[in-house]
Amino acid sequence: MTRPRVLLTGTHNAGCSQRGEGYPRARYGDQYGAFSAGRAASNTSLLAVQEMTGVGIDISGQRSRDPGRFIGEVMDVVVTGCNAAGANRLLFPWAKPTIHASLTDPPAATGAGEERCIAFRPVRDESGARIGGAHGGGNHA
């Protein structure tokens, strides 16, 4: 049986989409193929890595990808995560539905150290609740 494929997109593929890829990989990897990409691919956010580690999920090995890597690959669903990505949605005509999750973009948070980390937690937890809720598992954070 082929696992459904989910592509999570963000502007930079640094935070929201990396967390979005990490949750289903860690919690539902036997059920889904999860991937992520960004319009302006950059580096995975160290704050996103830190905050996911806080809920027992290691995304440190994930890498930011350009969406061109997925041209022609059929995806069962494409999810745009952060609000900036929703405003600048990538078109994936080879995907079935595209869903916009409307999450705040935590890299836009100001401050230093712990202040910035605090900005990531609500988005991390909301992402986990949405993914868990979609699978009847509730919030796994």
MARMARGU-264749 format. One line per field, with one value per residue: residue number from 1; residue in one letter; x, y, z of N, C-alpha, C, O in turn. Coordinates in nm, 4 decimals, always signed. Example, Ala and Ser with C-alpha at 12.3 -4.5 7.8 and 13.67 -1.06 7.14 Angstrom:
BEGIN
num: (1; 2)
residuo: (A; S)
n_xx: (+1.3190; +1.2850)
n_yy: (-0.5690; -0.2250)
n_zz: (+0.7800; +0.7080)
ca_xx: (+1.2300; +1.3670)
ca_yy: (-0.4500; -0.1060)
ca_zz: (+0.7800; +0.7140)
c_xx: (+1.3200; +1.2900)
c_yy: (-0.3300; +0.0030)
c_zz: (+0.7800; +0.7870)
o_xx: (+1.4236; +1.3409)
o_yy: (-0.3319; +0.1138)
o_zz: (+0.8465; +0.8039)
This chain:
BEGIN
num: (1; 2; 3; 4; 5; 6; 7; 8; 9; 10; 11; 12; 13; 14; 15; 16; 17; 18; 19; 20; 21; 22; 23; 24; 25; 26; 27; 28; 29; 30; 31; 32; 33; 34; 35; 36; 37; 38; 39; 40; 41; 42; 43; 44; 45; 46; 47; 48; 49; 50; 51; 52; 53; 54; 55; 56; 57; 58; 59; 60; 61; 62; 63; 64; 65; 66; 67; 68; 69; 70; 71; 72; 73; 74; 75; 76; 77; 78; 79; 80; 81; 82; 83; 84; 85; 86; 87; 88; 89; 90; 91; 92; 93; 94; 95; 96; 97; 98; 99; 100; 101; 102; 103; 104; 105; 106; 107; 108; 109; 110; 111; 112; 113; 114; 115; 116; 117; 118; 119; 120; 121; 122; 123; 124; 125; 126; 127; 128; 129; 130; 131; 132; 133; 134; 135; 136; 137; 138; 139; 140; 141)
residuo: (M; T; R; P; R; V; L; L; T; G; T; H; N; A; G; C; S; Q; R; G; E; G; Y; P; R; A; R; Y; G; D; Q; Y; G; A; F; S; A; G; R; A; A; S; N; T; S; L; L; A; V; Q; E; M; T; G; V; G; I; D; I; S; G; Q; R; S; R; D; P; G; R; F; I; G; E; V; M; D; V; V; V; T; G; C; N; A; A; G; A; N; R; L; L; F; P; W; A; K; P; T; I; H; A; S; L; T; D; P; P; A; A; T; G; A; G; E; E; R; C; I; A; F; R; P; V; R; D; E; S; G; A; R; I; G; G; A; H; G; G; G; N; H; A)
n_xx: (+0.0844; +0.0585; +0.1798; +0.0038; +0.1126; +0.2371; +0.2961; +0.4472; +0.4550; +0.6439; +0.7554; +1.0380; +1.1061; +1.2042; +1.1061; +0.8034; +0.7166; +0.9152; +0.8721; +0.6173; +0.6712; +0.8235; +0.6527; +0.4509; +0.6326; +0.7620; +0.5463; +0.3610; +0.4922; +0.4752; +0.2405; +0.2286; +0.4014; +0.6040; +0.6995; +0.8816; +0.9060; +1.0227; +0.9511; +1.1650; +1.4031; +1.6049; +1.7877; +1.7285; +1.5649; +1.7355; +1.6036; +1.3564; +1.4376; +1.5265; +1.2844; +1.1230; +1.2683; +1.2072; +0.9623; +1.0249; +1.0892; +1.3120; +1.4309; +1.6657; +1.8123; +1.6752; +1.6483; +1.6333; +1.4401; +1.4087; +1.1110; +1.1147; +1.2294; +1.0268; +0.8766; +0.6384; +0.5974; +0.3469; +0.1385; -0.0612; -0.1752; -0.1178; +0.0086; +0.0067; +0.1814; +0.2787; +0.1555; +0.2754; +0.3524; +0.1048; +0.0126; +0.1844; +0.1471; +0.2632; +0.2100; +0.0978; +0.0240; +0.0153; -0.0692; -0.3286; -0.5622; -0.4997; -0.4234; -0.4565; -0.3028; -0.2794; -0.0892; +0.0932; +0.3972; +0.6737; +0.9549; +0.9459; +0.9282; +1.0343; +1.3089; +1.5346; +1.7054; +1.5409; +1.2965; +1.2407; +1.2257; +0.9955; +0.8037; +0.7908; +0.6691; +0.3723; +0.2980; +0.4236; +0.2847; +0.0200; +0.0425; +0.1038; -0.1336; -0.3206; -0.2289; -0.2304; -0.5034; -0.6187; -0.5724; -0.7027; -0.5652; -0.5316; -0.3498; -0.0124; +0.1943)
n_yy: (-0.1186; +0.2188; +0.4991; +0.7995; +1.1137; +1.4121; +1.7509; +2.0161; +2.3612; +2.6639; +3.0036; +3.0284; +2.7715; +2.7117; +2.7205; +2.6953; +2.5110; +2.3189; +2.2237; +2.1316; +1.9215; +1.7601; +1.6741; +1.4844; +1.2964; +1.2032; +1.1190; +0.9860; +0.8436; +0.5905; +0.6008; +0.8182; +0.9944; +1.2573; +1.5809; +1.8884; +2.2272; +2.5487; +2.8754; +3.0559; +2.8984; +2.8351; +2.8042; +2.5520; +2.6647; +2.7246; +2.7800; +2.6600; +2.3930; +2.3649; +2.4110; +2.1996; +1.9853; +2.0162; +1.8881; +1.6333; +1.5693; +1.5341; +1.7452; +1.8167; +1.6994; +1.7566; +1.9275; +2.2395; +2.2840; +2.3584; +2.4264; +2.3362; +2.0904; +1.9121; +1.9129; +1.7808; +1.5602; +1.3728; +1.4807; +1.4074; +1.5955; +1.9446; +2.1675; +2.4952; +2.6714; +2.9023; +3.2395; +3.4180; +3.2471; +3.1695; +3.4043; +3.4210; +3.1950; +2.8925; +2.7340; +2.4139; +2.2189; +1.9457; +1.8464; +1.7229; +1.8428; +2.1813; +2.3244; +2.5969; +2.6681; +2.8909; +3.0000; +3.1903; +3.3518; +3.2624; +3.3298; +3.5989; +3.7157; +3.9425; +4.0335; +3.8639; +3.5529; +3.3770; +3.5159; +3.5024; +3.2263; +3.1734; +3.2727; +3.0750; +2.8546; +2.8555; +2.8232; +2.5860; +2.4137; +2.4484; +2.3519; +2.0837; +2.0083; +2.0367; +1.8492; +1.6136; +1.6133; +1.5727; +1.3096; +1.1838; +1.1772; +1.3864; +1.6467; +1.5997; +1.7250)
n_zz: (+0.0000; -0.0864; +0.0831; +0.1670; +0.0357; +0.1666; +0.1248; +0.2780; +0.2768; +0.3001; +0.3319; +0.3539; +0.4124; +0.6628; +0.9284; +1.0081; +0.8040; +0.8286; +1.0879; +1.0403; +0.8650; +1.0305; +1.2463; +1.1333; +1.0317; +1.2622; +1.4289; +1.2675; +1.0705; +0.9614; +0.8287; +0.6527; +0.3903; +0.4407; +0.3391; +0.2784; +0.1543; +0.0296; -0.0999; -0.1041; -0.0319; +0.2527; +0.5431; +0.7883; +1.0721; +1.3721; +1.6066; +1.5585; +1.5503; +1.8154; +1.9586; +1.8686; +1.9634; +2.2256; +2.2491; +2.2035; +1.9374; +1.6779; +1.4432; +1.3368; +1.1329; +0.9042; +0.5912; +0.4214; +0.1284; -0.2181; -0.3989; -0.6620; -0.6630; -0.6361; -0.8657; -1.0774; -0.9152; -0.7699; -0.5127; -0.2352; -0.0754; -0.0340; +0.2003; +0.3028; +0.5405; +0.7207; +0.7555; +0.5757; +0.3715; +0.2806; +0.1658; -0.0426; -0.2016; -0.3398; -0.6489; -0.7053; -0.9361; -0.9654; -0.7326; -0.5213; -0.3186; -0.1941; +0.1093; +0.3304; +0.6289; +0.7941; +1.0001; +1.2430; +1.1580; +1.3131; +1.2803; +1.2281; +1.4689; +1.7221; +1.9379; +2.1636; +2.2217; +2.4685; +2.4410; +2.1667; +2.1397; +2.2858; +2.1111; +1.9190; +2.0375; +2.0643; +1.7933; +1.7266; +1.9012; +1.8109; +1.5501; +1.6049; +1.7347; +1.5267; +1.3377; +1.4925; +1.5619; +1.3138; +1.2840; +1.4824; +1.7155; +1.8882; +2.0636; +2.0462; +2.1633)
ca_xx: (+0.0000; +0.1335; +0.1437; -0.0281; +0.2245; +0.1987; +0.4000; +0.4244; +0.5336; +0.6609; +0.8293; +1.1802; +1.1239; +1.2972; +1.0421; +0.6688; +0.7093; +1.0045; +0.7987; +0.5073; +0.7254; +0.8744; +0.5458; +0.4005; +0.7415; +0.7866; +0.4276; +0.2801; +0.5806; +0.4327; +0.1157; +0.2410; +0.5283; +0.5985; +0.8058; +0.8611; +0.9784; +0.9944; +0.9711; +1.3016; +1.4652; +1.7180; +1.8372; +1.6346; +1.5817; +1.7854; +1.4977; +1.2579; +1.4987; +1.5236; +1.1482; +1.0739; +1.3380; +1.1334; +0.8494; +1.0761; +1.0999; +1.4384; +1.4267; +1.7975; +1.8626; +1.5954; +1.7117; +1.5464; +1.4370; +1.3428; +0.9949; +1.1449; +1.2666; +0.9059; +0.8027; +0.5883; +0.5678; +0.2094; +0.1205; -0.2016; -0.2192; -0.0165; -0.0324; +0.0866; +0.1766; +0.2816; +0.0732; +0.3506; +0.3456; -0.0310; +0.0028; +0.2712; +0.1311; +0.3196; +0.1105; +0.1383; -0.0864; +0.0190; -0.1217; -0.4747; -0.6019; -0.4052; -0.4866; -0.3769; -0.3198; -0.2832; -0.0129; +0.1811; +0.5341; +0.7560; +1.0817; +0.9241; +0.9260; +1.1480; +1.3646; +1.6538; +1.7064; +1.4178; +1.1798; +1.2137; +1.1825; +0.8565; +0.7201; +0.7789; +0.5929; +0.2305; +0.2856; +0.4601; +0.1753; -0.0971; +0.0716; +0.0887; -0.2757; -0.3886; -0.1870; -0.2850; -0.6486; -0.6541; -0.5536; -0.7734; -0.4734; -0.5217; -0.2216; +0.0964; +0.3022)
ca_yy: (+0.0000; +0.3431; +0.5980; +0.9316; +1.2065; +1.5452; +1.8517; +2.1350; +2.4692; +2.7881; +3.1006; +2.9962; +2.6314; +2.7198; +2.7006; +2.6350; +2.3926; +2.2163; +2.1611; +2.0581; +1.7958; +1.6802; +1.6095; +1.3584; +1.1990; +1.1444; +1.0588; +0.9073; +0.8072; +0.4655; +0.6270; +0.9274; +1.0470; +1.4011; +1.6562; +2.0326; +2.3112; +2.6909; +2.9627; +3.1092; +2.8018; +2.8897; +2.7041; +2.5173; +2.7537; +2.6615; +2.7917; +2.5555; +2.2674; +2.3672; +2.3978; +2.0642; +1.8981; +2.0303; +1.7942; +1.5002; +1.5458; +1.5842; +1.7859; +1.8723; +1.6414; +1.8011; +2.0328; +2.3263; +2.2440; +2.4412; +2.3520; +2.2753; +1.9519; +1.8298; +1.9309; +1.6581; +1.4555; +1.3814; +1.4916; +1.3900; +1.7241; +2.0464; +2.2553; +2.6149; +2.6868; +3.0367; +3.3365; +3.4726; +3.1482; +3.1744; +3.5223; +3.3968; +3.0511; +2.8252; +2.6531; +2.2763; +2.1604; +1.8004; +1.8103; +1.7142; +1.9709; +2.2675; +2.3758; +2.6993; +2.6493; +3.0229; +3.0067; +3.3056; +3.3216; +3.2968; +3.3982; +3.7428; +3.7619; +4.0247; +4.0009; +3.7782; +3.4342; +3.3166; +3.5860; +3.4458; +3.0871; +3.1776; +3.2966; +2.9513; +2.7502; +2.8436; +2.7726; +2.4443; +2.3412; +2.4500; +2.2587; +1.9484; +1.9834; +2.0183; +1.7214; +1.5094; +1.6137; +1.5138; +1.1644; +1.1334; +1.1597; +1.5031; +1.7167; +1.5138; +1.8085)
ca_zz: (+0.0000; -0.0948; +0.1851; +0.1138; +0.0391; +0.2102; +0.1065; +0.3591; +0.2179; +0.3735; +0.2532; +0.3543; +0.4503; +0.7749; +1.0577; +1.0057; +0.7181; +0.8835; +1.1992; +0.9788; +0.8123; +1.1422; +1.3230; +1.0771; +1.0206; +1.3942; +1.4902; +1.1731; +0.9604; +0.8989; +0.7571; +0.5569; +0.3441; +0.4649; +0.2736; +0.2889; +0.0587; +0.0452; -0.2165; -0.0931; +0.0586; +0.3276; +0.6368; +0.8938; +1.1870; +1.4943; +1.7076; +1.5293; +1.5945; +1.9616; +2.0087; +1.8404; +2.0581; +2.3511; +2.2517; +2.1712; +1.7930; +1.6251; +1.3018; +1.3056; +1.0091; +0.7899; +0.5131; +0.3434; -0.0127; -0.3173; -0.4494; -0.7915; -0.6398; -0.6377; -0.9904; -1.1381; -0.8172; -0.7212; -0.3683; -0.1993; -0.0222; -0.0096; +0.3084; +0.3264; +0.6854; +0.7779; +0.6845; +0.4625; +0.2634; +0.2262; +0.0799; -0.1578; -0.2259; -0.4558; -0.7180; -0.7289; -1.0134; -0.9559; -0.6006; -0.5153; -0.2587; -0.1244; +0.2307; +0.3993; +0.7727; +0.8578; +1.1241; +1.2554; +1.1176; +1.4284; +1.2554; +1.2257; +1.6077; +1.7619; +2.0677; +2.1607; +2.3064; +2.5189; +2.3851; +2.0343; +2.1604; +2.3310; +1.9934; +1.8428; +2.1076; +2.0267; +1.6569; +1.7378; +1.9660; +1.7226; +1.4409; +1.6592; +1.7605; +1.3976; +1.2789; +1.5789; +1.5478; +1.1836; +1.2922; +1.5993; +1.8265; +1.9736; +2.0662; +2.0926; +2.2163)
c_xx: (+0.0885; +0.0852; +0.1070; +0.0916; +0.1731; +0.3183; +0.3605; +0.5144; +0.5366; +0.7382; +0.9754; +1.2088; +1.2236; +1.2319; +0.9110; +0.6658; +0.8027; +0.9380; +0.6844; +0.5514; +0.7657; +0.7673; +0.4966; +0.5100; +0.7600; +0.6670; +0.3524; +0.3611; +0.5446; +0.3072; +0.1298; +0.3843; +0.5198; +0.7225; +0.7797; +0.9483; +0.9413; +1.0294; +1.1129; +1.3758; +1.5897; +1.7769; +1.7296; +1.6671; +1.6284; +1.6821; +1.3893; +1.3104; +1.4905; +1.3827; +1.0894; +1.1417; +1.2658; +1.0120; +0.8934; +1.0870; +1.2274; +1.4246; +1.5625; +1.8554; +1.7844; +1.6650; +1.6069; +1.5563; +1.3639; +1.2238; +1.0184; +1.1835; +1.1464; +0.8238; +0.7654; +0.5595; +0.4263; +0.2099; -0.0290; -0.2603; -0.0970; -0.0722; +0.0621; +0.0703; +0.1696; +0.2001; +0.1445; +0.3460; +0.2072; -0.0491; +0.0827; +0.2654; +0.1987; +0.2087; +0.1689; +0.0261; -0.0905; -0.0255; -0.2727; -0.5234; -0.4821; -0.4808; -0.3968; -0.4065; -0.3231; -0.2188; +0.0722; +0.3226; +0.6294; +0.8914; +1.0671; +0.9229; +1.0517; +1.1948; +1.4854; +1.6317; +1.5699; +1.2928; +1.1421; +1.1672; +1.0359; +0.7623; +0.6979; +0.6826; +0.4463; +0.2106; +0.3202; +0.3427; +0.0491; -0.0779; +0.0505; -0.0560; -0.3510; -0.3555; -0.2431; -0.4356; -0.6960; -0.6445; -0.6174; -0.6852; -0.4641; -0.3843; -0.1155; +0.2114; +0.3132)
c_yy: (+0.1244; +0.4401; +0.7297; +1.0248; +1.3474; +1.6374; +1.9758; +2.2451; +2.5905; +2.8841; +3.0595; +2.8494; +2.6224; +2.6832; +2.6252; +2.5060; +2.2817; +2.1460; +2.0770; +1.9268; +1.7030; +1.6075; +1.4804; +1.2535; +1.1252; +1.0661; +0.9626; +0.8606; +0.6783; +0.4845; +0.7271; +0.9480; +1.1974; +1.4681; +1.8042; +2.1053; +2.4568; +2.7711; +3.0182; +3.0215; +2.8612; +2.7804; +2.6743; +2.6028; +2.6761; +2.6710; +2.6872; +2.4198; +2.2576; +2.3433; +2.2596; +1.9627; +1.9008; +1.9401; +1.6560; +1.4678; +1.6118; +1.6164; +1.8378; +1.8174; +1.6831; +1.9182; +2.1106; +2.2875; +2.3469; +2.3618; +2.2861; +2.1296; +1.8578; +1.8441; +1.7945; +1.5457; +1.4753; +1.3843; +1.4771; +1.5161; +1.8142; +2.1379; +2.3740; +2.6474; +2.8295; +3.1335; +3.3969; +3.3758; +3.1484; +3.2909; +3.5038; +3.2495; +3.0056; +2.7437; +2.5156; +2.2067; +2.0085; +1.7518; +1.8016; +1.8404; +2.0484; +2.3314; +2.4848; +2.6912; +2.7795; +3.0245; +3.1336; +3.2632; +3.3586; +3.3589; +3.5494; +3.8019; +3.8420; +3.9825; +3.9110; +3.6572; +3.3801; +3.3847; +3.5294; +3.3011; +3.0824; +3.1974; +3.1685; +2.8517; +2.7432; +2.7861; +2.6237; +2.3644; +2.3381; +2.3542; +2.1152; +1.9122; +1.9586; +1.8835; +1.6067; +1.4988; +1.5515; +1.3621; +1.1050; +1.1179; +1.2766; +1.5651; +1.6256; +1.5940; +1.7921)
c_zz: (+0.0000; +0.0123; +0.1174; +0.1331; +0.0693; +0.1917; +0.1856; +0.3065; +0.3096; +0.2848; +0.2409; +0.3832; +0.5651; +0.9076; +1.0499; +0.9244; +0.7667; +1.0020; +1.1442; +0.9176; +0.9268; +1.2213; +1.2578; +1.0578; +1.1533; +1.4475; +1.3985; +1.0530; +0.8900; +0.8132; +0.6429; +0.5126; +0.3578; +0.4061; +0.2961; +0.1878; +0.0830; -0.0771; -0.2190; +0.0069; +0.1235; +0.4150; +0.7392; +1.0160; +1.3095; +1.6062; +1.6846; +1.5748; +1.7464; +2.0163; +1.9798; +1.9329; +2.1919; +2.3614; +2.2026; +2.0236; +1.7421; +1.4767; +1.2568; +1.1749; +0.8856; +0.7211; +0.4342; +0.1959; -0.0968; -0.3720; -0.5848; -0.7805; -0.6534; -0.7658; -1.0484; -1.0415; -0.7643; -0.5689; -0.3406; -0.1383; -0.0085; +0.0980; +0.3125; +0.4729; +0.7344; +0.6921; +0.5649; +0.3442; +0.2001; +0.1313; -0.0486; -0.1970; -0.3539; -0.5199; -0.7460; -0.8046; -1.0073; -0.8178; -0.6089; -0.4446; -0.2041; -0.0092; +0.2876; +0.5481; +0.8511; +0.9960; +1.1237; +1.2205; +1.2312; +1.3955; +1.2481; +1.3671; +1.6384; +1.9002; +2.0507; +2.2501; +2.3398; +2.4635; +2.2494; +2.0472; +2.1998; +2.2123; +1.9127; +1.9075; +2.0696; +1.8870; +1.6540; +1.7930; +1.8797; +1.6059; +1.4880; +1.6840; +1.6305; +1.3359; +1.3602; +1.5680; +1.4187; +1.1854; +1.4160; +1.7210; +1.9194; +1.9669; +2.1243; +2.1500; +2.3657)
o_xx: (+0.1831; -0.0350; +0.1718; +0.1628; +0.0787; +0.4286; +0.2540; +0.6353; +0.4434; +0.7810; +1.0305; +1.3244; +1.3139; +1.2963; +0.9053; +0.6172; +0.7732; +0.9463; +0.6569; +0.4754; +0.7442; +0.7867; +0.5003; +0.4827; +0.7720; +0.6841; +0.2879; +0.3055; +0.5787; +0.2711; +0.0529; +0.4779; +0.4362; +0.8346; +0.6675; +1.0500; +0.8413; +1.1243; +1.1743; +1.4075; +1.6694; +1.8125; +1.6490; +1.7825; +1.5689; +1.6730; +1.3358; +1.2356; +1.4519; +1.3642; +1.0125; +1.0792; +1.2629; +0.9625; +0.8107; +1.0934; +1.2479; +1.4085; +1.5734; +1.9392; +1.8228; +1.7324; +1.5072; +1.6650; +1.2703; +1.2351; +0.9495; +1.1719; +1.1628; +0.7124; +0.8496; +0.5022; +0.3913; +0.2735; -0.1122; -0.3805; +0.0125; -0.1870; +0.1835; -0.0415; +0.0660; +0.1792; +0.0813; +0.3367; +0.1940; -0.1169; +0.0515; +0.3686; +0.1922; +0.1226; +0.2770; -0.0586; -0.1925; -0.0206; -0.3358; -0.5256; -0.3780; -0.5895; -0.2749; -0.5214; -0.3663; -0.2860; +0.1175; +0.3632; +0.6635; +0.9413; +1.1663; +0.9171; +1.1602; +1.1282; +1.5319; +1.5498; +1.4928; +1.1921; +1.0240; +1.0787; +0.9609; +0.6515; +0.5959; +0.6207; +0.3971; +0.1174; +0.2535; +0.3059; -0.0209; -0.1709; -0.0129; -0.0977; -0.4358; -0.4439; -0.2978; -0.4903; -0.8001; -0.7010; -0.5905; -0.7238; -0.3952; -0.3092; -0.1271; +0.3158; +0.3986)
o_yy: (+0.1335; +0.4604; +0.7685; +1.0164; +1.3955; +1.6068; +2.0335; +2.2262; +2.6154; +2.8481; +3.0562; +2.8073; +2.5387; +2.6206; +2.5062; +2.4034; +2.1636; +2.0239; +1.9673; +1.8300; +1.5819; +1.4923; +1.3755; +1.1338; +1.0027; +0.9586; +0.8690; +0.8399; +0.6584; +0.3967; +0.7228; +0.9221; +1.2601; +1.4194; +1.8424; +2.0533; +2.4859; +2.7401; +3.0264; +3.0655; +2.9287; +2.6739; +2.7610; +2.6119; +2.5749; +2.5818; +2.6314; +2.3402; +2.1537; +2.2648; +2.2082; +1.8656; +1.8009; +1.9170; +1.5729; +1.3505; +1.7316; +1.5264; +1.8970; +1.8827; +1.6489; +1.9982; +2.0558; +2.2615; +2.4128; +2.2406; +2.1902; +2.0539; +1.7385; +1.7922; +1.7064; +1.4443; +1.5843; +1.3010; +1.5291; +1.5408; +1.7681; +2.1816; +2.3568; +2.6509; +2.8734; +3.1114; +3.4245; +3.4188; +3.1295; +3.2794; +3.5643; +3.1875; +3.0700; +2.6903; +2.5035; +2.1419; +1.9489; +1.6323; +1.8652; +1.9441; +1.9909; +2.3861; +2.4683; +2.7057; +2.7789; +3.0475; +3.1789; +3.1508; +3.4760; +3.4365; +3.6213; +3.9238; +3.8132; +3.9058; +3.8854; +3.6598; +3.3421; +3.3176; +3.5105; +3.2579; +2.9970; +3.1438; +3.1555; +2.7721; +2.6332; +2.7090; +2.5452; +2.2604; +2.2369; +2.2836; +2.0351; +1.7993; +1.8696; +1.8125; +1.5120; +1.3886; +1.4859; +1.2942; +0.9903; +1.0537; +1.2686; +1.5384; +1.5797; +1.5374; +1.8546)
o_zz: (+0.0783; +0.0299; +0.0202; +0.2332; +0.0066; +0.2368; +0.1635; +0.2927; +0.3860; +0.1751; +0.1309; +0.3788; +0.5657; +0.9919; +1.0805; +0.9721; +0.7483; +1.0150; +1.1927; +0.9185; +0.9202; +1.2601; +1.3220; +1.0668; +1.1571; +1.5049; +1.4456; +0.9452; +0.7734; +0.7349; +0.5469; +0.5884; +0.2927; +0.4210; +0.3294; +0.1418; +0.1487; -0.1491; -0.3254; +0.1174; +0.0583; +0.3645; +0.7731; +1.0577; +1.3465; +1.6906; +1.7805; +1.6316; +1.8001; +2.1092; +2.0610; +1.9754; +2.2637; +2.4717; +2.1651; +1.9870; +1.7612; +1.3942; +1.1494; +1.1126; +0.7737; +0.7860; +0.3874; +0.1445; -0.0515; -0.3899; -0.6194; -0.8769; -0.6791; -0.7733; -1.0656; -1.0814; -0.7191; -0.5042; -0.4149; -0.1483; +0.0238; +0.0892; +0.3242; +0.5243; +0.7842; +0.5729; +0.4629; +0.2292; +0.0792; +0.0292; -0.1511; -0.2226; -0.4586; -0.4500; -0.8036; -0.7431; -1.0418; -0.7887; -0.6933; -0.5110; -0.1723; -0.0280; +0.2930; +0.5896; +0.9663; +1.0965; +1.0186; +1.2502; +1.2451; +1.4771; +1.2607; +1.3834; +1.5877; +1.9696; +1.9396; +2.3420; +2.2516; +2.4410; +2.2205; +1.9734; +2.1524; +2.2129; +1.8451; +1.8370; +2.0441; +1.8642; +1.5867; +1.7383; +1.8756; +1.5671; +1.4193; +1.6581; +1.6239; +1.2878; +1.3038; +1.5650; +1.4141; +1.0997; +1.4516; +1.8187; +2.0211; +1.8731; +2.2380; +2.1825; +2.4286)
